[in-house]
Amino acid sequence: MGDKKKDSLKDRSFDAIVIGSGMSGGWAAKELTGKGLHTLVLERGRDVKHLKDYPTANKYPWEFEHRGEIPADIQSANPVVSRCYAFREDAMHFFVKDTEHPYIQEKPFDWIRGYQVGGKSLLWARQTQRWSDFDFEGPARDQFAVDWPIRYKDLAPWYSHVEKFVGISGNKDNIPNLPDGEFLPPWELSCVENYFKDFIARNYKDRHVIYARCAHLSEPQPIHLEQGRAKCQSRTLCQRGCPFGGYFSSNASTIPWAEKTGFMTLRPYSVVDSIIYDNKKEKVTGVRIVDAKTREAIEYYAKIIFVNASTMNSNLILLNSRSDRFPNGLGNDSGVLGKYVAFHNYRARISAEYDGFKDSTTDGRRPTSAYIPRFRNVFKQETDFLRGYAAGFSAGRYPSRNYDGFGTELKDHLFNSEPGPWRVGSHMMGETIPKETNTVGLDPDKKDDWGVPLLRINIAYDDNDEKMTMDFLEQMTEMYTKAGFTNIKTSDSKQAPGLDIHEMGGARMGHDPKTSVLNNWNQMHACKNVFVTDGACMTSTSSQNPSLTYMALTARAVDYAVSEMKKMNI
């Protein structure tokens, strides 16, 4: 019996454990195994193998029973996830259903989740922009949250490291608040997008319309071919899982890469209950899981732990990791764990038409369009709200069809359609201010099917968000009007936080252990062998899509962690 127990302990012991296999967890696995560490990757959901487990990837529209739509009974049973733009018949198997994984909304919050190997890297919108010092210096300058313990120079080489491997298409635009990166050729803009781009450049000194930067292989390099990935085919069916590996996902890239090293052990169906703190050793020694299928409780051990379960679940795990030393959650000496959670404001939309370029139309598909970087309060405070917003911009021309008649007459109408007007549109992505009142916590009584406390979410907009939303609509209306766009329509969706799928914070980085959970290396102040590198680590949100920054922070943190291990500091 003694030998079996010993063997079992050996089998459950690793150099490193990564909690989560999504965007940042995949990168942690790749970097740790690349440095020779035997690494256990824990994923609470099922395994999804690249190519093998994309059941809808090559289906034609008519092969779907409901032609891509979600049946009414599924929508009514899943009111939260049904609001997500990508929750359709072709990809609903990659989304968590509301009824299967409940949570408590103290205030309305649409928590969109993907519980499988790869996480939401199968479902993301694939937009990638670097942060600048205007973002990292924001809290200190504008007196909110706490100062970031890093600046752009600290992350710049790691952005490059990640971009080269991921494959980012874009254009070098030389904009101070949106640093250039390691780019593949950008995707073509339509003639109206180019017109608007040139118009804004001529009429505004502080505003830009640029080629959007996205994680799609417009021109694969040897490193991408080595991953087994190929050129993006512009199918725009990305949420199904890409059989070409044309866009970056953990499934197509980092997880197989880590697996090839021989140093990765992947364990799906592993619901993490908590991280184990050994009071005698005065350090974290491992992770406690519940097998999702058997409900068996199992402990795994490692020298370092990377927490990459996604923002909300990382907070949940840390809060549930209680001990004599940390009665209020692992590393929570400051009392700020689960607080100062923020997100992106996506409420505002604007659309219009353009009466030009009647000799041109659009053909085919593309995975992206244009992008308007933040232009409010960049160099100085100039409005009655803090921070600012970025925006998407797209223009397309679609057939104008006559649906009158029956039989042959209707067919003739449909087959002989005329191009309609050029239609343009933008949506905002606003920076929200992290507030102590925006919190996540554990329900004292209610638990899920695996005995883990349910998460209570108390997050809301504030007056700053309201002012920012109005400003977006005003400024974009002005820009659209000056550019000659007509039939301008604006809207405020009033959508709940969460539907942006960009929640951040709760275990923020900072200089001072009294006001933050992590240091400048994403390392816990109070537990030196624990690192948090997903959205939970973020001190503020900026107005950029966050995934690229998570990946860069992860690669940087792994490099530091392994270096400290070798120095026997961990």
N, C-alpha and C positions, 0 to 999 in steps of 0.2 A: 504493500500500500504506500509506503514511504517513497519508493522509487517512482511510482505512478504520479504521486503528488508533485514530486520534484520535476518530472518530465512535463507535467501539465503546466507548472509554473514557468518552466523554460519556454514552452510553446506559447505562453501568454506574455512573454517579455520581449521588448523591442528597444531599439535605440530611440525611436521617435513614434509618437502617435499623432495622426491628423484627424480631427473631428470634422467630417464633411468632405464631400468630393466635388463640390461645385467649382465656381470660378477661382476662388482663392485657394480652396482645399486642393484642387488639382495642381495648382502651382506649387503649393507647399510640398506635395508628394513628389512632383518632378524635381524640385531643387534638393530636397533631402536625400532622395535616392541617388540623384546625380552626384552627391558628395559621399556616397557609400554608406549611408545610414539605413539599417534595416527598419523599415517604416510600415506601421499598420495604419491603413486608412479605414475609418469607420463611417459607414453610410447608413442612415436609418431606413432608407427605402430599398427597392429592388435594384439589381444590377441592370444596366443598359449598355450593351456592347455596341461599339461603332459598327455600322452597316447591318449587323445581325438583328438589332432590336429597334429598327425604325419601320414599323409595320405599314405606315401610310406613305412612306417617302416617295414612292413611284406610282401612286394611285391616280387615276384620272377622276375628274369631278363627278362623272356619272357613276363611278364605282362606290361612292358614299351613299348610304341609304337615305340620308337626309340632305344630300347635295351640299354638305359642308356646314349646315346649320345645326345648332344644338336643340334637341327636342324639348318641348315645353316642360315635360315632367322633370328633366334633368336641370333645366334652368331654375324652376321653382324650388327644387331641392338644394340648389347651390347658388343662392343669390349673390354671394360675394365674388366667387371666382368667375361667375357668368359675366361680370362687368369687365373682365380683362379682355383686351382687344385680340389676344392670341388664343383665347379659349374657344376653339371651334371643333367641329367633329374630327378634323384631321390631326388634332394635337391634344385633345382633352385627356388622353391617357398619360400625359406628362404633367398634369396638374393635380394638386391635392384637392379633393372634394371637401366641401364645407362640413358635411355631416361626419366624415371619417376622422377629422382632426379639429375638434372644436377649440375655440378660445373665447375669452370674455371681453367684449367691447364696452368698456366704461364710457367711451365716446366712440362714435362711428369710425372704424378703421378697416379697410379692405386689405386683409393680409393674403397676398398671392404667394403660393408656395409650390415647389416642385421637389417631391421626395423620391429621388432615384439617383443612381450614380450619374454624375454630371450636373445634378441639381437644376438650377435655372439657366445654366450655360447653354442648355438646349433651347431655351425660350427667350433669351434676351434680345434686345433690339440692336445690339452689335455696334452701337455708336461709341467712339473712343476719342476723348480729348484729354490732353494733359492739363494739370493744374499749373498755375503760375504763382509767383510770390504775392500777387494781388489776392489770391485765395488763401495761401498759407498765413499771410500777415493780416488777413481780414479781422479775426477776432480781437487781436491786439489793437489794431487801428480803430475799430468801431466799438470797442469795449463791450463785447458779449462773449459768452462761453469762457474759455481760457485760451491763452496763447498756444498755438501749435508748437511743439518742441522741435519741429523740422522746418526746413525751407526748401525751395525748389532745387537748389544745388545738391541737397542731400538725396533727392529722388531722381534727378535727371538721368544719371547713368543707368538706373534701374528701369526707368521708362524705356530707355533704348534697348536694354537687355530683353525686356518683355516684348516690345514692339517687333523686334527682328524675328522672334520665334513665332509670335501670334500671326503676324502679317497684317499690317494696317495700311489701307489705301487712303491717300490724302494728297494735299498740295502744300508746299512750303509757302506760307502766307505772310510771314514776318510780322505777326501781330504780337505786341508785348504781353498782352493778357491771355494769350493762347499759344504757348510755345510750340514750335514745329517739332516733328518727330522723325522717326525712321520710316519713310513712307514708300509704299508701292504706288503706281500711278492711280490717280483718282478716277471715280466714275463720272462719265459725261453728264453735263447739265443740259436741260432742255433750252431752247432758244429764249423762252420767256424768263427762265431762271437766270440765264446769262444777261439778259436785258436788265433785270432787277439788280443783279450783281454790279453791273457797270453803272447803273443809275445811282445806286447808293454810294458807290465810290466817288462819283462826280459831285454829289450833292451833300454828303456828310463827311466830315473829317474824322469822326470818332466811331463810325459804324461800318461794318463789313458784312458782306454776304460771301461765303466761301464754299468750296467743295466740302461736303461733309466727310469726316474721317471715320472710317468704319473697319471692323475686323473681317474683311472679305479679301480673298486672294484675287486681286485683279491681274497680277503677274507673279505666279509662284516662283520663289527662289529655291535653291538647293535644299535649304533647311526645311522648307515646307514639303518638298517632295520626299525628303527623308522621313518625315512624319507619316507619309502615305496620303497626303492631301493633294488636291488638284485645284485648278482654276475655278473660281466661282462661275456658275453657269447662268446666273441671274434668273433663277427659277422663282425666286421670292416665295419659296415654300419652306423657309428655314426652320420654322417651329416644328416641323415634322421630324427633324434630324436630317442632316445633309449627307447623302451617300458619297459625295465628292470631297467632303471635308472642306468645302469652299469657304465656310466661315469658321471662326474659332469656337470650339467647345472643348470642355474637359474630355468628353468622350472620344473626340476625333484627334486630340492632340496630347495634352499633358498626362492623362491617365495611361494610355498605351505607351507613352514614352517612359513613364516611371516603371511600368510593368516590364519593359524590355531590359531594364537594368538587372532584374532578378532580385532586387532589394525591397520590392513592395508586396505587402499582403493586403488585399482588398477584402473587407468584410461587410457585405450588404446586410440588410435587415438587422441593423445594430442601433437600437434606440439608446442614445447616451442619457443616462440618468444624472450622473455627476462626475466631477473630477475629484480624485482621492487625495486628500491632504494628510500626511502622516505627522501626527503631533510630536512623536518621539524624534523623528528624523528632521522635523521642522522644514519639510519641503513636500511638494507634490510628487507622488510616486506613480500615478496611473489614472485610469478611467474606468468607471463602473457603467456597464451597459445592461440593457434588457434585450434578449433576443426577441425580435419582433414577431417571430412565428411561435416559438416554444414558451415565451415568457420567462426563460431561464435568466437569472442574474449572473453575470460573469465579470470578472475584473481583469483588466489588461494593464501591463506595467511598462514604463518607458522613462528614459532620462529627460526628454523634453516633450512637451505637449503643444501642439498648434490647434487653436480653436477657430474653426472655419465653418461653423454650422449655419451661417447666414445671420444677419444682425439680430433678429428677434430670438431665434433659438440659441444663439451664443449667449445672449443675455440670460435666457432661461436657464441654461446649463450652469452658468457661473453663479446665478442667484441660488440655484438648488444645490450647489456644492458647499454645504455648510459643515462646519467642524467647530471644535472648541476654540480653535484659533480664529476662525472666520465664521462667527454665528450668523452674519448677514450676507453671506455669499463670498465666494473665493476672491481674495485680493481686495475686499471691499473695506479697507481701513478708512477710506475717505468718505464713505457713505454715498458716493455718487453713482455707484453701479445701478444700472437700470434707469438713470435720469438723463436729462439733456438729449433725448432722442429727437431727431429731426428727419426731414424728408425733402422731397422736391414738390413744388407747387405746379401742377399741370392743368389747372382749372381753365385757363383762358384759351379761346380759339378765335381765329379770324379767317374768313374766306372772301373771295372776290372773283371777278372775271376780268379778262383783258381782251380788248377788241383789235389787237394787232396780230402780225405774223399769220395771216389767214392762208398763206401759201405753205405753211409748215404744220406738221403734226408730230406726234410721238409714235414710236414703234418699239415693240418688245417691252422688256422689264429691266429693272435694276434694283439693287438692294438698298439704295439710299438716295438722297437728293441734295439739297443745299442746307447750310447751317448759318445762323446769325449768332456770333459770339456775344457774350454780355457786353453792354455798352453803358449801362447806368451805374453811377457811383464807383467807377473804376479807379480813376486817378484821384478823385476827391469826392466828398459827400455833397450831392447836389439836389437831392430830393427829400421829401418828408418821410421816406422809408429807408431802412438800411438795406445794403447789398443790391442785388439785381437779378436779371434773368437772361437766359439764352433762348433761342427760338429755332425751330425747324422752318424750312421754307421749301415748298414744292409747287410745280406748275405742270399741268398735263392737259391734253386735249382728248376728249372722248367722243365716241359716236353719238349723234343725236338721232334716236330711233323713233319711228312712228309705229305705235302699237295698235292702230286702228284696223278694223276688218277681221275677216275670218279666212281660214284655209289658204288658198293660193295668194289672195290679196295681202294677208298678213305676212306670209313668207316673203313676198316681193318687197314689202315695206322694210322688213328686218334685214334682208340681204342688201338693200340699196340705201343704207344709212349715209347720212352726211356728217362730216366732222362738226361737233358743237363748238361752243366758245372755249377759249383757254380759261381754265379754272386754276386759281392759286389759293394757297392756304398756309397758315402758320399755327403752331401751338407754342405755348410758353413752357419754360422749365425754370422755375424760380427758386432761388436759394431761401430756405427758411432758417430762422434763428433758433438754435438749440436753447430750450428753456427747462428750468428745473421742474416745472409742472408737467412737462411732456415725459411720461414715465411708462415703464413696463414693470410688472411685478408678478409674484406667484399668488395664485388663489390659495387661501389657507385650507380649503376643504376639498375642492373639486380636483379630480385627477383624470388623466387620460387612461386608455386601455392598458398602458404599460406601467401605471403607477406613478407617472411623472405629473407634478402639479400643472394645472392649466395656466396659461399666460393671461394676465389681465393687462389690457392696453388702454392707456389714458393719454391720448394724443389729439391735438386740435390745432386749427389755424388760429392766427391772432390778427390784430389790427394791421400789423406790418404786412402780412400776406394779402389782406384786403386792398391796401393801398397799392401794393405791387401789381396785383391783378388788374386794377383799374388803369395803372400806368402803362402796362403792356398793351391793353386794348387801345388806349389813347395814342401811344407812340406808333404802334403798328398801323392804326387807321391813318395817321398823318403820313407815314411812309407809303402806304398803299395809294392814298389819294394823290400825293405828289407824283407818284410813278404812273398815274393814269389808269389805275385799276378802278373798276366800277362794280356796282351791285355789292358793295362791301357789307358783310354781315359779321357781327361779333356775338360771342356767347361766353357765358361763365357756367361751366358744368356743375359747379358746387360739389364736385365729387369728393368723397371722403379721403383723407390721407391714407396712404398705403397703395392706392391704385397706381401711383407713380412707380411702384416697386423699387424705390430708391431709399428705403428707410435706412438711417445711419445713427450711430452713437450708442450711448448706454454704457460703454466701457472705454471711454475716451482716452486719447493720448494727452500728455501734458508734462510740464516741467516738475510740478509739485505733487508729491504723493498725497498731500492733504486735499487736493482738488481734482485728481485724475486717477485712473486705474492703471494706465500703461505709460511707459517712458518713451523716449525718442526712437527706440528700436522695436516698438510694439511689444515690449517685454513688461510683464506685470511688475510694478514696483515692489510688491510684497511677496511675490513668488517668482524667482528668477528663471525658473525653467518652464514657465507658461507664457505663450505668445498668442496674441489675438490679432489677426490680420485681415479679417473680413470687415463688413460695414460697421460692426459694433465698435471698432477702434476709432472711428472718425470724430474729430473734435468739432468740425463744422462741415457744411455740405457743398459749398461752392454752387455753381450753376452748371457744372459739367457732368456728363454721364459718369458714374463712379467706378465702373468695373476695372478700367485700365489702372486706376490708382490703387485699387485693392491688390491687383496682380503685382504691381511694382513694389508696394509695401511688403508683400509676402516674400518676394524674392530677396529683398534687402534684409528682412528679418531672419530668414533662413541662413543667409550668409553670416550674419552676426552670431546667431545661435550656435552654429557649428564651430565657428571660430572660438567662442567662449567655452564650448565643450572641450575643445582641444587644449585650451589653457587651464582646464580644470576649474573654471569659474562657475560652472553649472553642474 
